[in-house]
Amino acid sequence: MTLLFYDDRPLFGGHEAMTLLGLAALLKDPDLTIHFIACDENTTLLKKLAELKAIYPNLKIEPTEESVSNFEALRHFLFRGRIADLAAEIRRINPDAVISVQGGLEPSSLGILAARKCGIKAISYLAMPHSYQTMGAKLGRLLDWGTPSLIERPDAFITISEEMATHLRARGAKVPVEVVFPGVDTDYYQPASRHTCREKLDLPQDVPVFACVGRIDFQQKQQDRLLRALARPALEECHLVFGGDGPDAPTLDSLIQSRKVAHRIRRIPWAETAVLYPAANAVVIPSRYEGVPLVMLEALACGTTVLGSDTDGMREILPDDCRFDAGSSAAVAGFLRQWIDAGMSEPPAELSDRVRREMSLEAFQESFRHTLHRLV
């Protein structure tokens, strides 16, 4: 059997990371050949694919100059030659199915359309089917104009949670929608001594400590709102550590200085998250929208409480008393104050156990492999 994966996103993200883990499971079958067409601007993805190819010779890597942009649905209509060109490449490879790696509906939709033009099964591995208006995008209504037609094109969807499957069906998906939860490395993300982890990060032992880990992107992740919440007098005894980098990192650093809270709010690199999670009383996810954030699963695997906005994957997995209205910094601050005053609860043991059992790397890889084989 031959499969073709297609990803025209120029940036590497969590969905690409999960795709690579799924690939590793598939490539263990020597009778399966996998071609991967990847955007040549996505150097991180190409590097990681090359590392896989060094282990599995049945992986074929094919860079492409195609790169997703805004108004992708309109580009499909205006520049139909792009679809024909990719269709020619697909015919040359002659796969049994094309799997488009889609963080949202527009990225890699070119692969879906080209596969359909060839009469080859098109499967969307889709993380987030949200509308642009839901995501708060500028010109969201206009950008959403062409996306309903993209939902009608795949022969099947694989998505990452029941919430996302419900979103897809509500937006018009009529074909099979399968759910494969993402997975995390439960050998790496383990419970650890809070005292020891705080010592390593030079954090005080006797105050509430919150962590917020992820790409620094105010539009989606709303770290600026969390910062403003923690800067309020009601939470003046609390410390907050941001873990990660991203387009709004310089602005976040400036806000920390201008609010004069650098003595209790700071940012550290991604690399220290396995220490940061156990050091915190809670990991806070104030996002406007999400799929199933890996940060949530990693923290729960460490036995750390996760407090998340009442939406998407957080709504599906977190208990009611761990979800909050992230609509304003005042609402976030009020919720955190209430949680502290109530005793800063630990996560239910059954929730951490479920993550470690059902959302491990091994569980994800087996589910991804089984689901894809069944759909093909």
ROTI-460978 format. One record per residue (C-alpha): z, y, x; residue number from 1; residue in one letter. Coordinates in nm, 3 decimals. Each point is the difference from the previous one (the first is absolute). Example, Ala and Ser with C-alpha at 12.3 -4.5 7.8 and 13.67 -1.06 7.14 Angstrom:
BEGIN
PT       Z       Y       X num residuo
PT   0.780  -0.450   1.230   1       A
PT  -0.066   0.344   0.137   2       S
This chain:
BEGIN
PT       Z       Y       X num residuo
PT   0.000   0.000   0.000   1       M
PT  -0.075   0.355   0.113   2       T
PT   0.190   0.309  -0.113   3       L
PT  -0.077   0.366   0.068   4       L
PT   0.276   0.263   0.007   5       F
PT  -0.102   0.365  -0.029   6       Y
PT   0.216   0.306   0.080   7       D
PT  -0.149   0.348   0.043   8       D
PT   0.329   0.192   0.027   9       R
PT   0.016   0.197   0.327  10       P
PT   0.382  -0.023   0.016  11       L
PT   0.228  -0.300   0.047  12       F
PT   0.270  -0.047  -0.263  13       G
PT   0.233  -0.254  -0.155  14       G
PT  -0.278  -0.158  -0.205  15       H
PT  -0.203  -0.067   0.315  16       E
PT   0.311  -0.151   0.160  17       A
PT   0.042  -0.241  -0.292  18       M
PT  -0.371  -0.086   0.010  19       T
PT   0.031  -0.099   0.366  20       L
PT   0.292  -0.229  -0.082  21       L
PT  -0.206  -0.160  -0.274  22       G
PT  -0.291  -0.042   0.241  23       L
PT   0.223  -0.178   0.250  24       A
PT   0.087  -0.257  -0.265  25       A
PT  -0.363  -0.051  -0.102  26       L
PT  -0.132  -0.027   0.356  27       L
PT   0.215  -0.304   0.071  28       K
PT  -0.264  -0.197  -0.192  29       D
PT  -0.272  -0.073   0.261  30       P
PT  -0.252  -0.075  -0.275  31       D
PT   0.028   0.356  -0.130  32       L
PT  -0.203   0.281   0.158  33       T
PT   0.112   0.357  -0.068  34       I
PT  -0.208   0.309   0.065  35       H
PT   0.179   0.336  -0.006  36       F
PT  -0.196   0.324  -0.038  37       I
PT   0.235   0.284   0.100  38       A
PT  -0.041   0.376   0.032  39       C
PT  -0.068   0.084   0.365  40       D
PT   0.242   0.297  -0.024  41       E
PT   0.288  -0.236  -0.078  42       N
PT   0.073  -0.086   0.361  43       T
PT   0.341  -0.150  -0.078  44       T
PT  -0.151  -0.247  -0.246  45       L
PT  -0.279  -0.092   0.241  46       L
PT   0.250  -0.054   0.281  47       K
PT   0.215  -0.229  -0.213  48       K
PT  -0.307  -0.190  -0.120  49       L
PT  -0.099  -0.052   0.364  50       A
PT   0.346  -0.143   0.069  51       E
PT  -0.048  -0.245  -0.287  52       L
PT  -0.347  -0.094   0.123  53       K
PT   0.146  -0.090   0.339  54       A
PT   0.202  -0.268  -0.181  55       I
PT  -0.248  -0.099  -0.271  56       Y
PT  -0.368  -0.022   0.103  57       P
PT  -0.100  -0.046  -0.366  58       N
PT   0.055   0.376  -0.052  59       L
PT  -0.308   0.224   0.037  60       K
PT   0.057   0.377   0.027  61       I
PT  -0.271   0.245  -0.105  62       E
PT   0.075   0.375   0.030  63       P
PT  -0.172   0.235  -0.244  64       T
PT  -0.061   0.374  -0.003  65       E
PT   0.082   0.010  -0.371  66       E
PT   0.320   0.192  -0.075  67       S
PT   0.151   0.072  -0.341  68       V
PT   0.029   0.363  -0.112  69       S
PT   0.100   0.196  -0.307  70       N
PT  -0.242  -0.029  -0.291  71       F
PT  -0.094  -0.350   0.117  72       E
PT  -0.105  -0.100  -0.353  73       A
PT  -0.236   0.299  -0.011  74       L
PT  -0.141  -0.094   0.343  75       R
PT  -0.083  -0.346  -0.135  76       H
PT  -0.205   0.165  -0.274  77       F
PT  -0.175   0.257   0.221  78       L
PT  -0.061  -0.210   0.312  79       F
PT  -0.098  -0.342  -0.127  80       R
PT  -0.156  -0.089   0.334  81       G
PT   0.352  -0.057   0.135  82       R
PT   0.047  -0.282  -0.248  83       I
PT  -0.339  -0.151   0.086  84       A
PT   0.069   0.018   0.375  85       D
PT   0.334  -0.178  -0.031  86       L
PT  -0.152  -0.253  -0.239  87       A
PT  -0.253  -0.087   0.271  88       A
PT   0.287  -0.065   0.243  89       E
PT   0.175  -0.218  -0.257  90       I
PT  -0.316  -0.204  -0.060  91       R
PT  -0.029  -0.056   0.376  92       R
PT   0.356  -0.137   0.014  93       I
PT  -0.041  -0.189  -0.330  94       N
PT   0.371  -0.038  -0.081  95       P
PT   0.146  -0.193  -0.291  96       D
PT   0.195   0.312  -0.098  97       A
PT   0.058   0.360   0.110  98       V
PT   0.359   0.127   0.008  99       I
PT   0.031   0.379   0.001 100       S
PT   0.327   0.129   0.146 101       V
PT   0.090   0.287  -0.232 102       Q
PT   0.307   0.218   0.037 103       G
PT  -0.127   0.179  -0.313 104       G
PT  -0.299  -0.035  -0.228 105       L
PT  -0.248   0.200   0.211 106       E
PT   0.060  -0.130   0.355 107       P
PT  -0.229  -0.297   0.075 108       S
PT  -0.155   0.016  -0.349 109       S
PT  -0.334   0.006   0.180 110       L
PT   0.062  -0.364   0.093 111       G
PT   0.054  -0.094  -0.365 112       I
PT  -0.323   0.167  -0.113 113       L
PT  -0.205  -0.150   0.283 114       A
PT   0.135  -0.350  -0.067 115       A
PT  -0.087   0.030  -0.368 116       R
PT  -0.351   0.114   0.094 117       K
PT  -0.036  -0.325   0.197 118       C
PT   0.137  -0.214  -0.281 119       G
PT   0.295  -0.102   0.218 120       I
PT   0.355  -0.020  -0.135 121       K
PT   0.186   0.328   0.062 122       A
PT   0.380  -0.010   0.026 123       I
PT   0.212   0.314   0.028 124       S
PT   0.322  -0.026   0.201 125       Y
PT   0.149   0.313  -0.153 126       L
PT   0.336   0.159   0.078 127       A
PT   0.017   0.299  -0.234 128       M
PT  -0.223   0.057  -0.306 129       P
PT   0.154   0.340  -0.081 130       H
PT  -0.210   0.286  -0.130 131       S
PT  -0.040   0.309   0.217 132       Y
PT   0.187   0.201  -0.264 133       Q
PT   0.297  -0.237   0.029 134       T
PT  -0.009   0.047   0.377 135       M
PT   0.009   0.378  -0.041 136       G
PT  -0.334   0.053   0.174 137       A
PT  -0.176   0.333  -0.010 138       K
PT  -0.298  -0.023  -0.235 139       L
PT   0.157  -0.325  -0.124 140       G
PT  -0.174   0.007  -0.336 141       R
PT  -0.337   0.050   0.166 142       L
PT   0.065  -0.271   0.260 143       L
PT   0.096  -0.240  -0.277 144       D
PT  -0.334   0.051  -0.172 145       W
PT  -0.174  -0.289   0.177 146       G
PT   0.285  -0.243   0.062 147       T
PT   0.002  -0.180  -0.340 148       P
PT  -0.341  -0.147   0.084 149       S
PT   0.142  -0.141   0.325 150       L
PT   0.258  -0.203  -0.193 151       I
PT  -0.283  -0.177  -0.182 152       E
PT  -0.181  -0.118   0.316 153       R
PT   0.213  -0.272   0.169 154       P
PT  -0.012  -0.360  -0.119 155       D
PT   0.375  -0.027   0.064 156       A
PT   0.295   0.200   0.132 157       F
PT   0.285  -0.097   0.228 158       I
PT   0.276   0.258  -0.022 159       T
PT   0.354   0.028   0.133 160       I
PT   0.234   0.003  -0.301 161       S
PT   0.018  -0.057  -0.373 162       E
PT   0.033   0.379  -0.045 163       E
PT  -0.331   0.052   0.180 164       M
PT  -0.160  -0.277  -0.208 165       A
PT   0.118   0.177  -0.314 166       T
PT  -0.146   0.329   0.130 167       H
PT  -0.334  -0.171   0.060 168       L
PT  -0.018  -0.156  -0.344 169       R
PT   0.103   0.330  -0.160 170       A
PT  -0.287   0.170   0.183 171       R
PT  -0.252  -0.250  -0.132 172       G
PT  -0.007  -0.306   0.228 173       A
PT  -0.135  -0.297  -0.199 174       K
PT  -0.043  -0.251   0.285 175       V
PT   0.275  -0.220   0.151 176       P
PT   0.280   0.199   0.166 177       V
PT   0.214  -0.206   0.238 178       E
PT   0.328   0.115   0.155 179       V
PT   0.089  -0.070   0.364 180       V
PT   0.319   0.175   0.105 181       F
PT  -0.003   0.143   0.354 182       P
PT   0.222  -0.159   0.262 183       G
PT   0.226   0.114   0.283 184       V
PT   0.121  -0.162   0.320 185       D
PT   0.338  -0.136  -0.107 186       T
PT   0.070  -0.123   0.353 187       D
PT  -0.027   0.358   0.129 188       Y
PT   0.164   0.177  -0.295 189       Y
PT   0.345  -0.155  -0.014 190       Q
PT   0.347   0.117  -0.107 191       P
PT   0.187   0.155   0.293 192       A
PT   0.326   0.178   0.073 193       S
PT  -0.006   0.352  -0.148 194       R
PT   0.250   0.117   0.260 195       H
PT  -0.211  -0.129   0.291 196       T
PT  -0.325   0.140  -0.141 197       C
PT   0.156   0.343  -0.052 198       R
PT   0.124  -0.004   0.358 199       E
PT  -0.354  -0.072   0.121 200       K
PT  -0.138   0.295  -0.199 201       L
PT   0.294   0.233   0.078 202       D
PT   0.091   0.029  -0.368 203       L
PT   0.353   0.071  -0.127 204       P
PT   0.192  -0.299  -0.132 205       Q
PT   0.199   0.159  -0.282 206       D
PT  -0.257   0.190  -0.211 207       V
PT  -0.279  -0.103  -0.240 208       P
PT  -0.328  -0.053   0.186 209       V
PT  -0.336  -0.014  -0.175 210       F
PT  -0.332  -0.107   0.150 211       A
PT  -0.353   0.083  -0.114 212       C
PT  -0.271  -0.199   0.177 213       V
PT  -0.375   0.033  -0.035 214       G
PT  -0.306   0.213   0.064 215       R
PT   0.102   0.366  -0.011 216       I
PT  -0.221   0.110  -0.288 217       D
PT   0.152   0.248  -0.244 218       F
PT  -0.269  -0.049  -0.266 219       Q
PT   0.087  -0.366  -0.053 220       Q
PT   0.329  -0.071   0.175 221       K
PT   0.178   0.330  -0.085 222       Q
PT   0.221   0.006   0.311 223       Q
PT   0.023   0.379  -0.036 224       D
PT   0.167  -0.047  -0.339 225       R
PT   0.253  -0.242   0.148 226       L
PT   0.072   0.241   0.285 227       L
PT   0.069   0.282  -0.246 228       R
PT   0.227  -0.231  -0.199 229       A
PT   0.205  -0.091   0.308 230       L
PT   0.019   0.365   0.106 231       A
PT   0.190   0.086  -0.321 232       R
PT   0.376   0.065   0.026 233       P
PT   0.071  -0.298  -0.228 234       A
PT  -0.114  -0.233   0.282 235       L
PT   0.115   0.198   0.301 236       E
PT   0.202  -0.290   0.144 237       E
PT  -0.304  -0.233   0.002 238       C
PT  -0.234  -0.082   0.286 239       H
PT  -0.369  -0.077  -0.047 240       L
PT  -0.240  -0.163   0.246 241       V
PT  -0.375   0.006  -0.055 242       F
PT  -0.186  -0.283   0.172 243       G
PT  -0.372   0.034   0.058 244       G
PT  -0.285   0.240   0.064 245       D
PT  -0.289   0.143  -0.194 246       G
PT  -0.199   0.310  -0.092 247       P
PT   0.302   0.198  -0.122 248       D
PT   0.235  -0.095   0.286 249       A
PT  -0.023   0.344   0.172 250       P
PT   0.079   0.175  -0.329 251       T
PT   0.293  -0.235  -0.061 252       L
PT   0.138   0.075   0.347 253       D
PT  -0.033   0.373  -0.067 254       S
PT   0.180  -0.034  -0.335 255       L
PT   0.289  -0.179   0.170 256       I
PT   0.038   0.293   0.239 257       Q
PT  -0.050   0.277  -0.256 258       S
PT   0.256  -0.154  -0.236 259       R
PT   0.248  -0.018   0.290 260       K
PT   0.078  -0.367  -0.064 261       V
PT  -0.112  -0.149   0.333 262       A
PT   0.361  -0.103   0.071 263       H
PT  -0.021  -0.256  -0.284 264       R
PT  -0.370  -0.051  -0.080 265       I
PT  -0.254  -0.122   0.255 266       R
PT  -0.315  -0.205   0.053 267       R
PT  -0.047  -0.304   0.226 268       I
PT  -0.303  -0.218   0.087 269       P
PT  -0.122  -0.297  -0.206 270       W
PT   0.111  -0.243   0.270 271       A
PT   0.372   0.023  -0.081 272       E
PT  -0.015  -0.100  -0.367 273       T
PT   0.159  -0.344   0.047 274       A
PT   0.307   0.184   0.131 275       V
PT  -0.020   0.290  -0.244 276       L
PT   0.001  -0.211  -0.318 277       Y
PT   0.336  -0.172   0.069 278       P
PT   0.146   0.330   0.126 279       A
PT  -0.058   0.170  -0.335 280       A
PT   0.207  -0.023  -0.314 281       N
PT  -0.329   0.020  -0.186 282       A
PT  -0.372   0.041   0.059 283       V
PT  -0.144   0.265  -0.234 284       V
PT  -0.361  -0.009  -0.125 285       I
PT  -0.072   0.322  -0.197 286       P
PT  -0.375  -0.061  -0.035 287       S
PT  -0.220   0.143  -0.275 288       R
PT  -0.181  -0.338  -0.012 289       Y
PT  -0.004  -0.324   0.200 290       E
PT  -0.130  -0.352  -0.010 291       G
PT   0.271  -0.231   0.130 292       V
PT   0.136   0.189   0.302 293       P
PT   0.057  -0.227   0.299 294       L
PT   0.291   0.227   0.093 295       V
PT   0.179  -0.111  -0.316 296       M
PT  -0.047  -0.369   0.082 297       L
PT   0.097   0.046   0.367 298       E
PT   0.322   0.182  -0.091 299       A
PT   0.095  -0.256  -0.266 300       L
PT  -0.065  -0.280   0.251 301       A
PT   0.258   0.175   0.222 302       C
PT   0.249   0.003  -0.288 303       G
PT  -0.020   0.379  -0.038 304       T
PT   0.002   0.172  -0.338 305       T
PT  -0.328   0.164  -0.102 306       V
PT  -0.003   0.300  -0.234 307       L
PT  -0.349   0.077  -0.129 308       G
PT  -0.183   0.221  -0.244 309       S
PT  -0.044  -0.158  -0.341 310       D
PT  -0.363  -0.101   0.036 311       T
PT  -0.237  -0.280   0.102 312       D
PT   0.132  -0.269   0.234 313       G
PT   0.349   0.151   0.008 314       M
PT   0.022  -0.028  -0.378 315       R
PT  -0.103  -0.364   0.019 316       E
PT   0.242  -0.109   0.272 317       I
PT   0.302   0.234   0.015 318       L
PT   0.291  -0.013  -0.248 319       P
PT   0.027   0.278  -0.257 320       D
PT   0.291   0.170   0.178 321       D
PT  -0.201   0.021   0.324 322       C
PT  -0.287   0.203  -0.149 323       R
PT  -0.009   0.374  -0.058 324       F
PT  -0.207   0.293  -0.122 325       D
PT  -0.174   0.146   0.306 326       A
PT  -0.140   0.297  -0.192 327       G
PT   0.214   0.260   0.177 328       S
PT   0.235   0.034   0.296 329       S
PT   0.283   0.080  -0.244 330       A
PT  -0.058  -0.329  -0.184 331       A
PT  -0.008  -0.195   0.327 332       V
PT   0.316   0.170   0.128 333       A
PT   0.182  -0.067  -0.327 334       G
PT  -0.089  -0.368   0.007 335       F
PT   0.107  -0.045   0.364 336       L
PT   0.330   0.180  -0.064 337       R
PT   0.068  -0.228  -0.295 338       Q
PT  -0.085  -0.309   0.205 339       W
PT   0.238   0.105   0.279 340       I
PT   0.282   0.077  -0.244 341       D
PT  -0.049  -0.340  -0.167 342       A
PT   0.076  -0.176   0.329 343       G
PT  -0.342  -0.042   0.170 344       M
PT  -0.077  -0.350  -0.127 345       S
PT  -0.162  -0.270   0.212 346       E
PT  -0.318  -0.163  -0.134 347       P
PT   0.047  -0.305  -0.224 348       P
PT   0.003  -0.312   0.216 349       A
PT  -0.260  -0.165  -0.222 350       E
PT  -0.241   0.291   0.060 351       L
PT   0.018  -0.024   0.379 352       S
PT  -0.027  -0.378  -0.029 353       D
PT  -0.309   0.035  -0.219 354       R
PT  -0.171   0.227   0.253 355       V
PT   0.077  -0.234   0.287 356       R
PT  -0.121  -0.301  -0.201 357       R
PT  -0.298   0.130  -0.201 358       E
PT  -0.120   0.295   0.210 359       M
PT   0.013  -0.136   0.353 360       S
PT  -0.310  -0.006   0.219 361       L
PT  -0.030  -0.373  -0.055 362       E
PT   0.018   0.036  -0.379 363       A
PT  -0.260   0.279   0.004 364       F
PT  -0.242  -0.191   0.222 365       Q
PT   0.019  -0.316  -0.208 366       E
PT  -0.044   0.192  -0.327 367       S
PT  -0.290   0.207   0.139 368       F
PT  -0.180  -0.307   0.135 369       R
PT   0.052  -0.202  -0.318 370       H
PT  -0.102   0.285  -0.234 371       T
PT  -0.313   0.088   0.195 372       L
PT  -0.118  -0.361   0.021 373       H
PT   0.054  -0.041  -0.374 374       R
PT  -0.194   0.318  -0.085 375       L
PT  -0.291  -0.086   0.229 376       V
